[in-house]
Amino acid sequence: MHHHLARGLRTLYCIMHNLCIIYLFILLICKASLQVTVVGFTGDSIVLPCSSSNNDLKREEITVYWRHNSSRNVYNIINGKDSIEGQNTAYKNRVETFPEEYVKGNFSLKLNNLQYTDGGKYICYITKALQNPTVELLIKGKQAGDKRNHAAETRPERIVSFFISFFSVYFLLCV
């Protein structure tokens, strides 16, 4: 009887532990989906993605702040209107947005004439949303004759496959 109780408690522990891991895994996926890494090349342009699931916003309710490395003012959208007031001079005449997309929840930013100093973490603060999408921009030197199209490369897929593998091995060992 004591042996069956111990085995039952071990099984219950494994189930609870696995549920906790699944919960943490789901949280990580949600968090990872808000983080994107993009690779750009000096002299090229790149779109830094930012969107909100709340796409029923009225234009005058839309306020978004784009910041580089937490403090540098890249671009603002205030009450649905583009604003370069207080913009860091490093971004002058190099930033574009897509105003027709604002009401659809798309606040992506196009950064032109990329420079090495543009590399880093960009945060899109959406004031009417609970999320602040983050984009890590990596800048590489452009090689002569390089005509590749450099689109966004996301990390969530790699993170998800790693955790699926990890969880599978863990589950096999626990049971």
N, C-alpha and C positions, 0 to 999 in steps of 0.2 A: 504494500500500500504506500509506504513512504517513498519507494522508488518511482511509482506512478505519479505521485504528487510532485516530486522533484522534476520529473520529465515534463509534466504539464506546466509547471512554473517556467521551466526553460523555454518551452514552446511559446507560452504567453509573452515572455520577455522578448523573444525573437520577433514575434508579430508586432508588439508595441514598438520595438526598436526599428523595424522595417517601416512601419507607418510614419515614424518620425523622419526617417531618411527620405521617404517619398514626399512628405510635406516640405522638407528643406529643398529637395530636388525641384519641386514645383515653384517654390519661391525663387530659386536660382534661375529657373527658366524665365520667369516673369521679369526678374531684374536684368538678365542678360538680353532680353528682347528690347530693353531700353538703351542698351549700349551697343554701338556699332563702331567698327574700325574701317576707315577708308584710307586708301593709299593714293597719293597724288605725286605728280612730278613737277619739278621746278619749271616755271613758265606756262604750265597748263592750267586748266580750270577744273574745279571739282564741285559737286553738289554735296553739301552736308545735309543729310536727311533729318527732318523733324516733323512729326505729325502727332495729332491728338485724336483719340477715338471719339471725342466729343465734336462731331462735325455738323451740329445744328446751331452753331454760333451765329449771332448777328454781327455784322462787320464792325459796328461801333463798340462791341463788347470785347474785341480781340486785342489783347496786349501780350506781346512776346518780346523777351530780351535775349539776344544772342551774346554770350560771353566766351572769351578765350582765356584759358588757364585761370578761371574764376573771376578775373577782374577786368580784363581788357574789353572795352565796349566795342563789339563788332558791328552790331546793327540792332535797331529797335523797331518794333511795330506797335504803335500806341493808338488805341481806339480805332484799330483797323487801318491806320495810315502809317506809311513808311516814315521813319525818322532817323536822321543821321546826326542829330544834336548830341554832342558829347562823344561822338564816334572817335575812336583812337585813329590817329592820322595814318597808321600803318595800313588801314583798310580803305582809305579814301579812294573813291572811284574804282574799287576792285570788288565790290559786293553787289549782288543782285538777288532779288527775291521774286516770288511768283504771286503777285497780289490777287489774281483771279482764283487762286487756289486757297486763299485764307478761309473762306466760308466752308470749305470742304475739310478744314482741319490740317491743311498742309502748309507748314511754315519753313520749308526747306530753304537753304541759303546757298547761292552759287558764289564761290570765291575764285576770282580770276587772277592770272599772273602769279601763280603760287611761288612762294619764297621759302627758304629753309626755316625762317623764323615763324612761319605759319603753322608749323607742326605743334601738336599738343592736344589738349582736351578742350572741346567746345561743348558748352551747355546751352540748351534751348529752354529757357524758363517760360513756360506757358502759364500765365497767371490764373486762368479759369480751369486749369486741369490739375490733377494730383500728381502728374508725372513731369519730369524734367529730362527729356531725352539727352543722352550724352554721346558725343562723337569723338573718337580718338583719330586725329589726322596725322598720318605718317607721311613725311615728305622725302622723296628720293630724287637723286640727280637724274636728269634726262640724258640718255645716251644719243649720240648722233644717229639719225635714221630711225629712231624709235617712234613707231606710228601706232602702237597699241592703244586700245580704248581702255582707260583705267576706271573701272566702275567701283562701287562700294563692295567691300568684302566684309561679310558679317561673320562674327565669331560664335553666335549662339548655336549653330549647327555642330561645330566642333565640340563645344562644351556639352551639348546634349548627348552626343555619341560617346564622349568620355564617361559621363555619369551613368549612362545606360550600361556600358561595359563594367564600370565599377560596381554598380548596384547588382548586376547579374552575378558577378564573382562573389560579392558579399553575401547575397541571398543563398547561393549554393553552399558557402562555407557555414552559414548560420543554421541551415536546415539540415 
